[in-house]
Amino acid sequence: MIKNQHIWRVWSDTLHRWGMHDLVATLLEASGPLTVLGAQVVYLVQPTLSGLFPTGHLQALAEVLEDNDQVQAFANYLKEG
């Protein structure tokens, strides 16, 4: 079971609507260990950007980027539609 499945659904719907789901999935798969660095950036900017995003979304993004298994799972989730 995906911990933040409701958030993943929102992200997926938005990326599909923008036609960017394949690009994001490819970038996630290709970024490898750089996703951990991305998670740290999200943690760093979270206090500043928290008002621009729904509650919990930045935290969920950081958690996904910290875990390679979650990165791959989200990339697959995007591909499945």
Rosetta blueprint (number, residue, H / E / L):
1 M L
2 I L
3 K L
4 N L
5 Q H
6 H H
7 I H
8 W H
9 R H
10 V H
11 W H
12 S H
13 D H
14 T H
15 L H
16 H H
17 R H
18 W H
19 G L
20 M L
21 H H
22 D H
23 L H
24 V H
25 A H
26 T H
27 L H
28 L H
29 E H
30 A H
31 S H
32 G L
33 P L
34 L H
35 T H
36 V H
37 L H
38 G H
39 A H
40 Q H
41 V H
42 V H
43 Y H
44 L H
45 V H
46 Q H
47 P H
48 T H
49 L H
50 S H
51 G H
52 L H
53 F L
54 P L
55 T L
56 G L
57 H H
58 L H
59 Q H
60 A H
61 L H
62 A H
63 E H
64 V H
65 L H
66 E H
67 D L
68 N H
69 D H
70 Q H
71 V H
72 Q H
73 A H
74 F H
75 A H
76 N H
77 Y H
78 L H
79 K H
80 E H
81 G L
